[in-house]
């Protein structure tokens, strides 16, 4: 994995390091080579300490992650630097993460943050004693935020359920499934291009928007629509694909089998041991 390099990127890294020193009174990495030296940016890239930073967009995107960060989150540079930073946290703890960043905005930095994060494939890990700080531009105005840490530990894999055809209508099975999987301890990823959230869970526009590989996929889509999604689902992967009644047309079943998807032809609510009548109207 080669380090990215450009004058603009190096300037932003220098700004991040200068901002850290402004707020904390100390260097993030003591003894770095001088600004402008290629060895300086190579050291930041290859050091064992994780370093990440996002910008000032409405939904801030990462602009930097060093090699340790990319390995931890299991992402390539190109993907990482197009990822909203909120997706590095599990959906249930994104509110906590937002409160953290608000605190950093008010105080300039914190150096005692601990929290759970999630990789592309769903690996969970807890970071400890992270320093998080606000970047300041030449005029002293906010220019994003950065974080760095050396201490993290792996956590048990979480169970995730992607609901294709998730619905905001409590009467629909695509809504009941969101409730059912949450009741059974899954992190639920509703997939719906028109809803920002369903039953309190942030919704995703499509399979490509999911933050990782789901453990289970439960489908509530018309067979012609589902058929078009199967190649993308096969590329993403899952442990089980539940084809609920009405979705399991011969064409869908045949194509899912050809793609090697692990199909279960049954009602996923019944499979979870829950009656649909218990899950709303």
C-alpha positions as a Markdown table, in Angstrom:
| # | Residue | x | y | z |
|---|---|---|---|---|
| 1 | Unk | 0.0 | 0.0 | 0.0 |
| 2 | Unk | 1.7 | 3.2 | -1.2 |
| 3 | Unk | 1.3 | 6.4 | 0.7 |
| 4 | Unk | -0.8 | 9.1 | -1.1 |
| 5 | Unk | 1.2 | 12.2 | -1.9 |
| 6 | Unk | 0.4 | 15.8 | -3.1 |
| 7 | Unk | 1.4 | 19.3 | -2.0 |
| 8 | Unk | -2.2 | 20.0 | -1.0 |
| 9 | Unk | -2.4 | 16.8 | 1.2 |
| 10 | Unk | 0.9 | 17.6 | 2.8 |
| 11 | Unk | -0.3 | 21.2 | 3.6 |
| 12 | Unk | -3.4 | 19.8 | 5.3 |
| 13 | Unk | -1.4 | 17.4 | 7.3 |
| 14 | Unk | 0.9 | 20.2 | 8.4 |
| 15 | Unk | -2.2 | 22.2 | 9.4 |
| 16 | Unk | -3.5 | 19.2 | 11.4 |
| 17 | Unk | -0.2 | 18.8 | 13.3 |
| 18 | Unk | 0.0 | 22.6 | 14.0 |
| 19 | Unk | -3.6 | 22.6 | 15.2 |
| 20 | Unk | -2.8 | 19.7 | 17.6 |
| 21 | Unk | 0.2 | 21.6 | 19.0 |
| 22 | Unk | -2.0 | 24.8 | 19.3 |
| 23 | Unk | -4.6 | 23.0 | 21.5 |
| 24 | Unk | -2.5 | 20.6 | 23.5 |
| 25 | Unk | 0.9 | 22.4 | 23.7 |
| 26 | Unk | 2.7 | 19.3 | 22.5 |
| 27 | Unk | 3.6 | 17.6 | 19.2 |
| 28 | Unk | 1.4 | 14.6 | 18.2 |
| 29 | Unk | 4.6 | 12.8 | 17.0 |
| 30 | Unk | 7.8 | 14.2 | 18.5 |
| 31 | Unk | 10.8 | 14.4 | 16.3 |
| 32 | Unk | 9.2 | 14.4 | 12.9 |
| 33 | Unk | 11.3 | 15.7 | 10.0 |
| 34 | Unk | 10.7 | 19.3 | 8.9 |
| 35 | Unk | 7.7 | 20.5 | 7.0 |
| 36 | Unk | 8.0 | 19.8 | 3.3 |
| 37 | Unk | 10.3 | 16.9 | 3.8 |
| 38 | Unk | 9.0 | 13.7 | 2.1 |
| 39 | Unk | 10.3 | 11.8 | 5.2 |
| 40 | Unk | 7.8 | 13.7 | 7.4 |
| 41 | Unk | 4.7 | 12.5 | 5.5 |
| 42 | Unk | 6.1 | 9.0 | 5.1 |
| 43 | Unk | 6.5 | 8.8 | 8.9 |
| 44 | Unk | 2.9 | 9.9 | 9.4 |
| 45 | Unk | 1.7 | 7.3 | 6.9 |
| 46 | Unk | 3.7 | 4.4 | 8.2 |
| 47 | Unk | 3.6 | 5.0 | 12.0 |
| 48 | Unk | 1.7 | 2.5 | 14.2 |
| 49 | Unk | -0.4 | 5.3 | 15.6 |
| 50 | Unk | -3.7 | 5.7 | 13.9 |
| 51 | Unk | -4.3 | 9.2 | 12.3 |
| 52 | Unk | -7.5 | 10.2 | 10.6 |
| 53 | Unk | -9.1 | 13.5 | 9.7 |
| 54 | Unk | -12.4 | 14.8 | 8.2 |
| 55 | Unk | -13.4 | 18.0 | 6.6 |
| 56 | Unk | -16.2 | 20.6 | 7.1 |
| 57 | Unk | -18.9 | 19.2 | 4.8 |
| 58 | Unk | -22.5 | 19.0 | 6.1 |
| 59 | Unk | -21.9 | 15.2 | 6.3 |
| 60 | Unk | -18.1 | 15.3 | 6.8 |
| 61 | Unk | -15.9 | 13.1 | 4.6 |
| 62 | Unk | -12.5 | 11.7 | 5.6 |
| 63 | Unk | -9.7 | 13.3 | 3.7 |
| 64 | Unk | -6.9 | 11.4 | 5.4 |
| 65 | Unk | -6.3 | 8.0 | 7.0 |
| 66 | Unk | -2.8 | 6.6 | 7.4 |
| 67 | Unk | -1.9 | 3.0 | 6.8 |
| 68 | Unk | -2.8 | 1.9 | 10.4 |
| 69 | Unk | -6.2 | 3.5 | 10.0 |
| 70 | Unk | -6.9 | 1.9 | 6.6 |
| 71 | Unk | -5.9 | -1.5 | 7.9 |
| 72 | Unk | -8.1 | -1.1 | 11.0 |
| 73 | Unk | -11.2 | -0.1 | 9.1 |
| 74 | Unk | -10.4 | -2.5 | 6.2 |
| 75 | Unk | -10.6 | 0.1 | 3.5 |
| 76 | Unk | -8.6 | 1.2 | 0.6 |
| 77 | Unk | -7.4 | 4.9 | 0.4 |
| 78 | Unk | -9.9 | 5.8 | -2.4 |
| 79 | Unk | -12.9 | 4.4 | -0.6 |
| 80 | Unk | -11.9 | 5.7 | 2.8 |
| 81 | Unk | -11.5 | 9.3 | 1.5 |
| 82 | Unk | -15.0 | 9.1 | 0.1 |
| 83 | Unk | -16.6 | 7.8 | 3.3 |
| 84 | Unk | -18.6 | 10.0 | 5.7 |
| 85 | Unk | -16.8 | 9.7 | 9.0 |
| 86 | Unk | -20.0 | 8.9 | 10.8 |
| 87 | Unk | -20.0 | 5.4 | 9.1 |
| 88 | Unk | -17.0 | 4.4 | 11.1 |
| 89 | Unk | -19.3 | 4.1 | 14.1 |
| 90 | Unk | -22.1 | 1.6 | 14.6 |
| 91 | Unk | -25.6 | 3.1 | 14.0 |
| 92 | Unk | -26.7 | 2.9 | 17.6 |
| 93 | Unk | -23.6 | 4.9 | 18.8 |
| 94 | Unk | -23.6 | 7.6 | 16.2 |
| 95 | Unk | -25.5 | 9.9 | 18.5 |
| 96 | Unk | -22.8 | 9.5 | 21.1 |
| 97 | Unk | -20.1 | 10.2 | 18.4 |
| 98 | Unk | -22.0 | 13.4 | 17.4 |
| 99 | Unk | -22.0 | 14.6 | 21.0 |
| 100 | Unk | -18.3 | 13.9 | 21.2 |
| 101 | Unk | -17.6 | 16.0 | 18.1 |
| 102 | Unk | -19.8 | 18.8 | 19.5 |
| 103 | Unk | -17.7 | 18.8 | 22.6 |
| 104 | Unk | -14.5 | 19.0 | 20.6 |
| 105 | Unk | -15.9 | 21.9 | 18.7 |
| 106 | Unk | -16.6 | 23.8 | 22.0 |
| 107 | Unk | -13.3 | 23.0 | 23.7 |
| 108 | Unk | -10.9 | 22.6 | 20.9 |
| 109 | Unk | -9.7 | 19.1 | 21.8 |
| 110 | Unk | -10.1 | 16.2 | 24.2 |
| 111 | Unk | -7.5 | 13.5 | 24.9 |
| 112 | Unk | -9.5 | 10.9 | 26.8 |
| 113 | Unk | -12.0 | 9.6 | 24.3 |
| 114 | Unk | -13.0 | 5.9 | 24.3 |
| 115 | Unk | -15.6 | 4.3 | 22.1 |
| 116 | Unk | -16.6 | 1.5 | 19.8 |
| 117 | Unk | -16.0 | 1.6 | 16.0 |
| 118 | Unk | -16.7 | -0.8 | 13.2 |
| 119 | Unk | -14.8 | -1.9 | 10.1 |
| 120 | Unk | -16.0 | -2.4 | 6.6 |
| 121 | Unk | -16.6 | -6.1 | 7.2 |
| 122 | Unk | -18.4 | -5.6 | 10.5 |
| 123 | Unk | -15.4 | -6.1 | 12.8 |
| 124 | Unk | -15.9 | -4.1 | 16.0 |
| 125 | Unk | -13.2 | -2.6 | 18.1 |
| 126 | Unk | -12.9 | -0.4 | 21.1 |
| 127 | Unk | -10.5 | 2.6 | 21.0 |
| 128 | Unk | -9.1 | 4.1 | 24.1 |
| 129 | Unk | -7.4 | 7.3 | 25.1 |
| 130 | Unk | -7.9 | 8.9 | 21.7 |
| 131 | Unk | -7.1 | 12.6 | 21.2 |
| 132 | Unk | -9.6 | 14.4 | 19.0 |
| 133 | Unk | -9.0 | 18.0 | 18.0 |
| 134 | Unk | -10.3 | 20.8 | 15.8 |
| 135 | Unk | -8.2 | 21.9 | 12.8 |
| 136 | Unk | -7.6 | 25.7 | 12.5 |
| 137 | Unk | -6.9 | 27.4 | 9.2 |
| 138 | Unk | -4.5 | 30.4 | 8.8 |
| 139 | Unk | -7.3 | 32.7 | 10.0 |
| 140 | Unk | -8.0 | 30.6 | 13.1 |
| 141 | Unk | -11.3 | 29.3 | 11.7 |
| 142 | Unk | -12.5 | 25.7 | 12.0 |
| 143 | Unk | -11.2 | 23.5 | 9.1 |
| 144 | Unk | -12.3 | 20.1 | 10.2 |
| 145 | Unk | -11.4 | 17.6 | 13.0 |
| 146 | Unk | -8.8 | 15.0 | 13.4 |
| 147 | Unk | -8.3 | 12.0 | 15.8 |
| 148 | Unk | -5.4 | 9.8 | 16.7 |
| 149 | Unk | -4.8 | 6.9 | 19.0 |
| 150 | Unk | -2.6 | 3.9 | 19.7 |
| 151 | Unk | -4.8 | 1.8 | 21.9 |
| 152 | Unk | -7.6 | -0.4 | 20.6 |
| 153 | Unk | -8.9 | -3.9 | 21.1 |
| 154 | Unk | -11.1 | -6.2 | 19.0 |
| 155 | Unk | -14.6 | -6.9 | 20.2 |
| 156 | Unk | -17.0 | -9.8 | 19.3 |
| 157 | Unk | -18.5 | -9.6 | 15.9 |
| 158 | Unk | -21.9 | -7.9 | 15.8 |
| 159 | Unk | -24.9 | -9.5 | 14.1 |
| 160 | Unk | -26.2 | -7.3 | 11.3 |
| 161 | Unk | -29.4 | -7.6 | 9.3 |
| 162 | Unk | -30.0 | -5.7 | 6.1 |
| 163 | Unk | -33.7 | -5.4 | 5.2 |
| 164 | Unk | -34.3 | -5.0 | 1.5 |
| 165 | Unk | -37.6 | -3.3 | 1.0 |
| 166 | Unk | -37.7 | -1.9 | 4.5 |
| 167 | Unk | -40.8 | 0.2 | 5.0 |
| 168 | Unk | -41.8 | 3.2 | 7.2 |
| 169 | Unk | -45.4 | 1.8 | 7.2 |
| 170 | Unk | -45.9 | -0.1 | 10.5 |
| 171 | Unk | -48.5 | -2.4 | 8.7 |
| 172 | Unk | -46.0 | -3.7 | 6.2 |
| 173 | Unk | -43.7 | -6.7 | 6.8 |
| 174 | Unk | -40.7 | -4.6 | 5.7 |
| 175 | Unk | -41.3 | -2.6 | 8.8 |
| 176 | Unk | -42.0 | -5.5 | 11.1 |
| 177 | Unk | -38.8 | -7.1 | 10.1 |
| 178 | Unk | -36.8 | -4.0 | 11.2 |
| 179 | Unk | -38.5 | -4.3 | 14.6 |
| 180 | Unk | -38.0 | -8.1 | 14.8 |
| 181 | Unk | -34.3 | -8.2 | 14.1 |
| 182 | Unk | -33.7 | -5.3 | 16.5 |
| 183 | Unk | -35.6 | -7.3 | 19.2 |
| 184 | Unk | -33.3 | -10.3 | 18.6 |
| 185 | Unk | -30.2 | -8.2 | 19.1 |
| 186 | Unk | -29.2 | -7.4 | 15.5 |
| 187 | Unk | -27.8 | -4.1 | 14.3 |
| 188 | Unk | -30.4 | -3.4 | 11.7 |
| 189 | Unk | -29.7 | -1.7 | 8.3 |
| 190 | Unk | -32.9 | -0.8 | 6.6 |
| 191 | Unk | -32.5 | -0.3 | 2.9 |
| 192 | Unk | -34.9 | 2.3 | 1.4 |
| 193 | Unk | -33.9 | 5.1 | -1.0 |
| 194 | Unk | -36.7 | 7.4 | 0.1 |
| 195 | Unk | -36.6 | 7.3 | 4.0 |
| 196 | Unk | -33.9 | 8.8 | 6.2 |
| 197 | Unk | -34.7 | 6.4 | 9.0 |
| 198 | Unk | -37.1 | 3.6 | 9.8 |
| 199 | Unk | -38.2 | 2.7 | 13.3 |
| 200 | Unk | -35.4 | 4.7 | 14.7 |
| 201 | Unk | -32.7 | 3.1 | 12.6 |
| 202 | Unk | -30.8 | 5.1 | 9.9 |
| 203 | Unk | -31.8 | 3.9 | 6.5 |
| 204 | Unk | -29.5 | 3.3 | 3.5 |
| 205 | Unk | -30.2 | 4.2 | -0.1 |
| 206 | Unk | -28.8 | 0.9 | -1.6 |
| 207 | Unk | -26.5 | -2.0 | -0.9 |
| 208 | Unk | -23.5 | 0.0 | -1.8 |
| 209 | Unk | -24.3 | 2.4 | 1.0 |
| 210 | Unk | -24.2 | -0.3 | 3.7 |
| 211 | Unk | -21.3 | 0.2 | 6.2 |
| 212 | Unk | -20.2 | -3.5 | 5.9 |
| 213 | Unk | -21.1 | -7.1 | 5.1 |
| 214 | Unk | -24.5 | -8.0 | 6.6 |
| 215 | Unk | -24.8 | -11.3 | 8.6 |
| 216 | Unk | -28.4 | -11.7 | 7.3 |
| 217 | Unk | -30.3 | -10.2 | 4.4 |
| 218 | Unk | -34.1 | -10.3 | 4.6 |
| 219 | Unk | -35.9 | -9.5 | 1.3 |
| 220 | Unk | -39.3 | -7.8 | 0.9 |
| 221 | Unk | -39.1 | -6.7 | -2.7 |
| 222 | Unk | -41.0 | -7.7 | -5.9 |
| 223 | Unk | -39.1 | -10.5 | -7.7 |
| 224 | Unk | -38.2 | -8.4 | -10.7 |
| 225 | Unk | -36.7 | -5.7 | -8.5 |
| 226 | Unk | -34.9 | -8.3 | -6.3 |
| 227 | Unk | -33.5 | -10.1 | -9.3 |
| 228 | Unk | -31.7 | -7.0 | -10.4 |
| 229 | Unk | -30.1 | -6.6 | -7.0 |
| 230 | Unk | -28.7 | -10.2 | -6.7 |
| 231 | Unk | -25.4 | -9.5 | -8.4 |
| 232 | Unk | -24.6 | -6.6 | -6.0 |
| 233 | Unk | -25.7 | -8.7 | -3.1 |
| 234 | Unk | -23.5 | -11.6 | -4.2 |
| 235 | Unk | -20.5 | -9.2 | -4.4 |
| 236 | Unk | -21.3 | -7.9 | -0.9 |
| 237 | Unk | -21.9 | -11.3 | 0.6 |
| 238 | Unk | -24.0 | -12.5 | 3.6 |
| 239 | Unk | -24.4 | -15.6 | 5.7 |
| 240 | Unk | -28.1 | -16.0 | 5.0 |
| 241 | Unk | -30.5 | -14.5 | 2.4 |
| 242 | Unk | -34.1 | -14.9 | 3.5 |
| 243 | Unk | -36.5 | -14.9 | 0.6 |
| 244 | Unk | -39.8 | -14.1 | 2.3 |
| 245 | Unk | -43.1 | -15.3 | 0.9 |
| 246 | Unk | -43.8 | -13.5 | -2.4 |
| 247 | Unk | -40.1 | -12.8 | -3.2 |
| 248 | Unk | -39.1 | -16.4 | -4.0 |
| 249 | Unk | -40.0 | -16.6 | -7.6 |
| 250 | Unk | -38.4 | -19.4 | -9.6 |
| 251 | Unk | -36.2 | -16.9 | -11.4 |
| 252 | Unk | -35.0 | -15.3 | -8.2 |
| 253 | Unk | -34.3 | -18.7 | -6.6 |
| 254 | Unk | -32.4 | -19.9 | -9.7 |
| 255 | Unk | -30.3 | -16.8 | -10.0 |
| 256 | Unk | -29.5 | -16.7 | -6.3 |
| 257 | Unk | -28.3 | -20.3 | -6.5 |
| 258 | Unk | -26.2 | -19.6 | -9.6 |
| 259 | Unk | -24.5 | -16.7 | -7.7 |
| 260 | Unk | -23.8 | -18.9 | -4.7 |
| 261 | Unk | -26.0 | -17.0 | -2.3 |
| 262 | Unk | -27.1 | -18.9 | 0.9 |
| 263 | Unk | -30.9 | -18.9 | 0.4 |
| 264 | Unk | -33.5 | -19.6 | 3.0 |
| 265 | Unk | -37.0 | -19.7 | 1.6 |
| 266 | Unk | -39.2 | -18.9 | 4.6 |
| 267 | Unk | -40.6 | -16.0 | 6.6 |
| 268 | Unk | -37.8 | -14.4 | 8.5 |
| 269 | Unk | -40.1 | -13.3 | 11.3 |
| 270 | Unk | -41.1 | -16.9 | 11.9 |
| 271 | Unk | -37.5 | -17.8 | 11.7 |
| 272 | Unk | -36.8 | -15.4 | 14.5 |
| 273 | Unk | -39.5 | -16.9 | 16.6 |
| 274 | Unk | -41.8 | -13.9 | 16.5 |
| 275 | Unk | -45.4 | -13.6 | 15.4 |
| 276 | Unk | -46.1 | -10.7 | 13.0 |
| 277 | Unk | -49.1 | -9.9 | 15.1 |
| 278 | Unk | -46.8 | -8.9 | 18.0 |
| 279 | Unk | -45.0 | -6.4 | 15.9 |
| 280 | Unk | -47.6 | -3.7 | 15.3 |
| 281 | Unk | -50.8 | -3.4 | 13.1 |
